[in-house]
Amino acid sequence: MKKQLYLWTKKFFIVRGVENYRMRENENKNFHIGLVFNRRKKNINPDSIEAEYDSYETVNAIKKAIEENGHSVGLIEADEKIFERLKKSKIDLAFNIAEGPKINSRESLVPLLLEMLGIPYTGSSPLTLAVGLDKAKTKEILLANGIRTPAFQVFKNPEEKLRKSLEFPLIVKPVCEGSSMGITNDSVVANEKELRRQLKFVFEKFNEPALVEEFIEGREFSAAIIQNGQLSVLPIVEFDFGCLPEHAKKIDSFEAKWVWDTAEKPLPLYICPARITEQEKEKIEQISIAAFEALDCRDLCRIDLREKNGKFFVLEINPLPGLNPDINSNSVFPTAIRASGMGFSETIGKIIENALKRNGLCG
């Protein structure tokens, strides 16, 4: 018995020693990274799913940043041939920025394929990405974890009655869209007539349920979170709606993103770091980290919040945030990166490093 125990113990420590050696060996190893993306065509309709795809410039900037961190890169477009491309890729890790096709839970498609093929990847799991895209499910999880979010109702048809507990003004959104799709200057409604008009718009244009929530008339913020061993909240971004046209509602609407903000005349929409007290900063950071953990996010995430009377309400969680590094582009995560002084390449390196450690590929 003692001899068997000795042999088992010896075998355990030999195996563990080999594993530790491999981890130490991999710490300085250059990996072959597959950058998985959906690329936006030029002159696309900003009202289409392609508006959420990444530009040629963004894909190239991320590729360059991965190379600057000492890794080789293979570009893998997430079109209808994505499964075969991944199967043949021979990559060590996928850097995933793919949005997926026009289906519900689309952001979870590529991670599902990667898991099926046993390929490690950056970012959140298929479940987290699916929930993050569904605004109502996100809010249910937030509430279950004691995190404040505006009161809401999901409409499965435009004729449903409004709950008496909900008070105007309200805001109407498609339940499963990103990039402010379906959130227009008319989305904030003040009465029943305006509510029905906007519900009809969402159902006819998107053919999906509508989320109706109480509109928080206060300041809006966004917190970019990066995970590298521990969770770090980058400098908070504040929305400055004073730069919008006079008639505009104080929201980050489709018009604010795609109509009024242009390459020729970009809007100064963001203030970063935000104009907040140290106490407000701590509150936003605590709530954002709690939301990150409630949805089991990984590596990076963006949390949108509004403030009213000193209370912060989480609006949405984006576990697949945009990484457009163009300084003239209104993109929250890169804005926060620049304000942190960390640099785009360093940030990409931290995301990769955390994913490698999480998957046991380096120590």
C-alpha positions as CSV (number, residue, x, y, z in Angstrom):
1,M,0.0,0.0,0.0
2,K,2.8,2.4,1.0
3,K,4.7,1.5,-2.3
4,Q,1.5,2.2,-4.3
5,L,1.0,5.6,-2.6
6,Y,4.7,6.5,-3.1
7,L,4.4,5.6,-6.9
8,W,1.2,7.6,-7.2
9,T,2.6,10.6,-5.4
10,K,5.8,10.5,-7.5
11,K,3.8,10.3,-10.7
12,F,1.5,13.2,-9.6
13,F,4.5,15.5,-8.9
14,I,6.3,14.5,-12.1
15,V,3.1,15.3,-14.1
16,R,2.6,18.6,-12.2
17,G,6.2,19.5,-12.7
18,V,6.0,18.9,-16.4
19,E,2.8,21.0,-16.5
20,N,4.5,23.9,-14.6
21,Y,7.5,23.7,-16.8
22,R,5.3,23.9,-19.9
23,M,3.5,26.9,-18.4
24,R,6.8,28.7,-17.7
25,E,8.0,27.8,-21.2
26,N,4.8,29.2,-22.7
27,E,5.0,32.5,-20.7
28,N,7.4,33.9,-23.3
29,K,6.1,31.9,-26.3
30,N,4.8,33.6,-29.4
31,F,1.4,32.2,-30.2
32,H,-0.5,32.0,-33.5
33,I,-3.6,34.1,-33.0
34,G,-6.7,33.9,-35.3
35,L,-8.4,37.3,-35.6
36,V,-12.1,36.3,-36.1
37,F,-14.2,39.1,-37.5
38,N,-17.1,40.3,-39.6
39,R,-15.9,43.1,-41.9
40,R,-18.1,46.0,-42.9
41,K,-18.4,46.8,-46.5
42,K,-18.0,50.4,-47.6
43,N,-21.1,52.6,-48.1
44,I,-23.3,50.2,-46.1
45,N,-26.8,51.1,-44.9
46,P,-26.3,52.1,-41.3
47,D,-29.7,50.6,-40.6
48,S,-28.5,47.1,-41.5
49,I,-26.8,44.4,-39.4
50,E,-23.5,45.2,-41.2
51,A,-23.4,48.5,-39.2
52,E,-22.3,46.4,-36.3
53,Y,-19.4,44.9,-38.2
54,D,-15.9,46.2,-38.0
55,S,-14.2,48.4,-40.6
56,Y,-11.1,47.3,-42.6
57,E,-9.1,49.9,-40.5
58,T,-10.3,48.4,-37.2
59,V,-9.4,44.8,-38.3
60,N,-6.0,46.0,-39.4
61,A,-5.3,48.0,-36.2
62,I,-6.1,44.9,-34.1
63,K,-4.0,42.7,-36.3
64,K,-1.1,45.2,-35.9
65,A,-1.5,45.3,-32.2
66,I,-1.5,41.5,-31.9
67,E,1.8,41.4,-33.9
68,E,3.3,44.2,-31.7
69,N,2.7,41.8,-28.8
70,G,5.0,39.3,-30.5
71,H,2.3,36.9,-31.9
72,S,1.6,35.9,-35.5
73,V,-1.9,36.5,-36.9
74,G,-4.2,34.8,-39.3
75,L,-7.3,36.7,-40.5
76,I,-10.5,34.6,-40.3
77,E,-13.7,36.1,-41.7
78,A,-16.9,34.9,-40.0
79,D,-19.0,34.4,-43.1
80,E,-20.9,31.3,-44.1
81,K,-17.6,29.4,-44.4
82,I,-16.5,30.1,-40.9
83,F,-16.7,26.6,-39.5
84,E,-14.4,25.2,-42.2
85,R,-12.0,28.1,-41.9
86,L,-11.7,27.6,-38.1
87,K,-11.3,23.8,-38.6
88,K,-8.3,24.3,-40.9
89,S,-6.8,27.3,-39.1
90,K,-4.3,25.6,-36.7
91,I,-4.4,28.6,-34.3
92,D,-3.5,28.6,-30.6
93,L,-6.1,31.2,-29.7
94,A,-8.9,33.1,-31.4
95,F,-9.2,36.8,-30.8
96,N,-12.9,37.1,-31.3
97,I,-14.6,40.3,-32.5
98,A,-17.2,38.6,-34.7
99,E,-20.8,39.9,-34.5
100,G,-22.4,37.0,-36.3
101,P,-25.3,36.8,-38.8
102,K,-28.7,38.5,-38.4
103,I,-30.2,36.1,-35.9
104,N,-31.0,36.3,-32.2
105,S,-28.0,35.3,-30.1
106,R,-25.8,36.0,-33.1
107,E,-22.8,37.1,-31.0
108,S,-22.6,33.6,-29.5
109,L,-22.3,31.8,-32.8
110,V,-18.5,32.0,-33.3
111,P,-17.7,31.1,-29.6
112,L,-20.0,28.1,-29.9
113,L,-18.1,26.9,-33.0
114,L,-14.7,27.6,-31.3
115,E,-15.8,25.5,-28.2
116,M,-17.0,22.7,-30.5
117,L,-13.6,22.6,-32.2
118,G,-11.7,23.0,-28.8
119,I,-10.1,26.3,-29.8
120,P,-9.5,28.8,-26.9
121,Y,-10.7,32.3,-27.5
122,T,-10.8,35.8,-26.0
123,G,-14.0,37.2,-24.5
124,S,-17.1,35.9,-22.9
125,S,-18.9,32.5,-23.3
126,P,-21.7,31.9,-25.8
127,L,-24.2,32.1,-22.9
128,T,-23.0,35.4,-21.7
129,L,-22.9,36.9,-25.2
130,A,-26.4,35.6,-25.9
131,V,-27.8,37.1,-22.7
132,G,-25.8,40.4,-23.2
133,L,-27.5,40.9,-26.5
134,D,-31.0,40.4,-25.0
135,K,-31.7,43.5,-23.0
136,A,-34.6,42.0,-21.1
137,K,-32.7,38.9,-20.0
138,T,-29.8,41.1,-18.9
139,K,-32.1,43.2,-16.7
140,E,-33.6,40.1,-15.1
141,I,-30.1,38.9,-14.1
142,L,-29.2,42.3,-12.8
143,L,-32.3,42.4,-10.7
144,A,-31.7,38.9,-9.4
145,N,-28.3,40.1,-8.2
146,G,-29.5,43.2,-6.5
147,I,-28.2,45.6,-9.2
148,R,-30.4,48.6,-10.0
149,T,-31.8,48.9,-13.5
150,P,-34.9,50.9,-14.8
151,A,-38.3,49.3,-14.3
152,F,-39.4,47.6,-17.6
153,Q,-41.9,45.6,-19.5
154,V,-41.4,43.3,-22.5
155,F,-44.0,43.7,-25.2
156,K,-44.5,40.6,-27.4
157,N,-47.1,42.4,-29.5
158,P,-47.8,46.1,-29.9
159,E,-51.4,45.8,-28.5
160,E,-50.4,44.6,-25.0
161,K,-51.5,46.8,-22.1
162,L,-48.9,48.9,-20.3
163,R,-48.5,48.0,-16.7
164,K,-49.9,50.6,-14.3
165,S,-46.7,50.5,-12.3
166,L,-44.7,52.0,-15.3
167,E,-44.7,55.8,-15.5
168,F,-44.0,58.1,-18.4
169,P,-41.6,59.2,-19.9
170,L,-40.7,55.8,-21.2
171,I,-38.1,54.6,-23.7
172,V,-38.9,52.0,-26.4
173,K,-36.1,49.7,-27.7
174,P,-35.9,46.5,-29.8
175,V,-35.0,43.8,-27.3
176,C,-32.1,42.2,-29.2
177,E,-30.3,44.9,-31.2
178,G,-27.0,46.7,-30.8
179,S,-25.3,49.9,-32.1
180,S,-28.5,51.9,-31.1
181,M,-30.5,50.1,-33.8
182,G,-34.2,51.1,-33.4
183,I,-33.4,53.6,-30.7
184,T,-34.3,56.9,-32.5
185,N,-35.1,60.4,-31.4
186,D,-38.7,59.3,-31.2
187,S,-37.9,56.4,-28.8
188,V,-38.5,58.5,-25.7
189,V,-42.3,58.6,-25.4
190,A,-44.4,60.9,-23.2
191,N,-47.9,59.3,-23.5
192,E,-49.9,56.3,-24.7
193,K,-50.3,57.5,-28.3
194,E,-46.5,58.0,-28.7
195,L,-45.9,54.6,-27.0
196,R,-48.2,52.8,-29.5
197,R,-46.5,54.5,-32.4
198,Q,-43.1,53.5,-31.3
199,L,-44.1,49.9,-30.5
200,K,-45.5,49.6,-34.0
201,F,-42.2,50.9,-35.5
202,V,-40.2,48.3,-33.6
203,F,-42.4,45.4,-34.5
204,E,-42.6,46.3,-38.2
205,K,-38.9,47.1,-38.6
206,F,-37.3,44.4,-36.5
207,N,-39.9,41.7,-36.1
208,E,-39.0,41.1,-32.5
209,P,-40.3,42.0,-29.0
210,A,-39.9,45.5,-27.7
211,L,-38.4,46.5,-24.4
212,V,-40.2,49.4,-22.7
213,E,-38.4,50.9,-19.7
214,E,-38.8,54.0,-17.5
215,F,-36.6,56.7,-18.9
216,I,-34.0,57.9,-16.5
217,E,-33.7,61.7,-17.1
218,G,-30.1,62.2,-15.9
219,R,-26.5,61.9,-16.8
220,E,-25.3,58.9,-18.8
221,F,-22.0,57.1,-18.4
222,S,-20.2,54.1,-19.8
223,A,-17.6,52.0,-17.9
224,A,-15.0,50.0,-19.9
225,I,-13.7,47.0,-18.0
226,I,-10.6,45.0,-18.8
227,Q,-9.6,41.7,-17.0
228,N,-6.0,40.9,-16.5
229,G,-5.7,38.8,-13.4
230,Q,-8.0,41.3,-11.7
231,L,-10.8,43.5,-13.0
232,S,-9.8,47.1,-13.9
233,V,-12.3,49.8,-14.7
234,L,-10.8,52.3,-17.2
235,P,-11.5,56.0,-16.9
236,I,-15.3,56.5,-16.9
237,V,-16.8,58.0,-20.1
238,E,-19.6,60.6,-19.8
239,F,-22.0,61.4,-22.6
240,D,-22.2,65.1,-23.4
241,F,-25.6,65.4,-25.1
242,G,-25.2,69.2,-25.2
243,C,-23.5,68.8,-28.6
244,L,-26.6,67.3,-30.2
245,P,-29.1,69.4,-32.2
246,E,-31.5,71.5,-30.2
247,H,-34.5,69.2,-30.9
248,A,-32.6,66.0,-30.0
249,K,-33.5,63.9,-27.0
250,K,-30.7,63.4,-24.6
251,I,-29.9,59.8,-25.6
252,D,-27.2,57.9,-27.5
253,S,-29.7,57.4,-30.4
254,F,-29.3,56.0,-33.9
255,E,-29.2,59.6,-35.2
256,A,-26.4,60.5,-32.8
257,K,-24.3,57.6,-33.9
258,W,-25.0,57.5,-37.6
259,V,-26.6,60.8,-38.8
260,W,-25.4,63.7,-36.8
261,D,-21.9,62.3,-36.1
262,T,-19.9,62.2,-39.3
263,A,-16.3,61.7,-40.3
264,E,-16.3,65.2,-41.7
265,K,-17.8,66.8,-38.6
266,P,-17.5,64.4,-35.6
267,L,-19.5,65.2,-32.5
268,P,-17.7,65.9,-29.3
269,L,-20.0,63.3,-27.6
270,Y,-17.7,61.9,-25.0
271,I,-16.0,63.4,-21.9
272,C,-13.3,61.2,-20.5
273,P,-12.5,61.1,-17.7
274,A,-16.1,61.9,-16.7
275,R,-16.9,65.0,-14.6
276,I,-17.6,63.1,-11.4
277,T,-16.6,63.1,-7.8
278,E,-14.4,60.4,-6.4
279,Q,-17.4,59.0,-4.5
280,E,-19.4,58.8,-7.8
281,K,-16.4,57.2,-9.5
282,E,-16.3,54.5,-6.8
283,K,-20.0,53.9,-7.1
284,I,-19.9,53.4,-10.9
285,E,-16.9,51.1,-10.6
286,Q,-18.5,49.0,-7.9
287,I,-21.8,48.6,-9.8
288,S,-20.0,47.9,-13.1
289,I,-17.8,45.2,-11.6
290,A,-20.9,43.7,-9.9
291,A,-22.7,43.7,-13.3
292,F,-19.6,42.1,-15.0
293,E,-19.6,39.3,-12.5
294,A,-23.3,38.8,-12.5
295,L,-23.2,38.0,-16.2
296,D,-20.0,36.0,-16.0
297,C,-18.2,38.3,-18.4
298,R,-14.6,37.6,-19.3
299,D,-11.6,39.6,-20.5
300,L,-13.4,42.8,-21.5
301,C,-16.8,44.4,-21.3
302,R,-18.7,47.8,-21.4
303,I,-21.4,48.8,-19.0
304,D,-23.8,51.6,-19.7
305,L,-25.4,53.5,-16.8
306,R,-27.6,56.5,-16.0
307,E,-27.7,58.5,-12.8
308,K,-30.6,60.1,-11.1
309,N,-30.6,61.7,-7.6
310,G,-27.3,60.1,-6.8
311,K,-28.5,56.6,-7.8
312,F,-27.0,54.7,-10.7
313,F,-29.0,52.4,-13.0
314,V,-27.4,49.9,-15.3
315,L,-29.0,50.2,-18.8
316,E,-27.1,47.6,-20.8
317,I,-24.1,45.3,-20.7
318,N,-21.9,44.8,-23.8
319,P,-19.6,41.8,-23.5
320,L,-18.4,42.3,-27.1
321,P,-17.6,46.1,-27.2
322,G,-16.3,47.9,-30.3
323,L,-12.6,48.4,-30.5
324,N,-12.3,51.1,-33.2
325,P,-9.1,52.9,-32.4
326,D,-9.7,55.9,-34.7
327,I,-9.4,59.0,-32.5
328,N,-12.1,60.7,-34.6
329,S,-14.5,57.9,-33.9
330,N,-17.0,57.9,-31.0
331,S,-16.2,54.5,-29.6
332,V,-16.4,54.2,-25.9
333,F,-13.8,51.4,-25.2
334,P,-10.9,53.0,-27.2
335,T,-11.8,56.4,-25.7
336,A,-11.4,55.0,-22.2
337,I,-8.1,53.3,-23.3
338,R,-6.7,56.5,-24.5
339,A,-7.6,58.3,-21.3
340,S,-6.0,55.6,-19.2
341,G,-2.7,56.2,-21.0
342,M,-2.3,52.4,-21.5
343,G,-2.2,52.4,-25.3
344,F,-4.2,50.3,-27.8
345,S,-1.5,47.7,-28.4
346,E,-1.0,47.2,-24.7
347,T,-4.7,46.7,-24.1
348,I,-4.9,44.1,-26.9
349,G,-2.0,42.4,-25.3
350,K,-3.7,42.3,-21.8
351,I,-6.8,40.8,-23.3
352,I,-4.8,38.1,-25.0
353,E,-2.7,37.4,-21.9
354,N,-5.8,37.0,-19.7
355,A,-7.4,34.6,-22.3
356,L,-4.1,32.6,-22.5
357,K,-3.9,32.3,-18.7
358,R,-7.6,31.4,-18.4
359,N,-7.1,28.6,-20.8
360,G,-3.9,27.3,-19.2
361,L,-1.7,28.2,-22.1
362,C,0.7,30.4,-20.0
363,G,1.3,31.1,-16.3
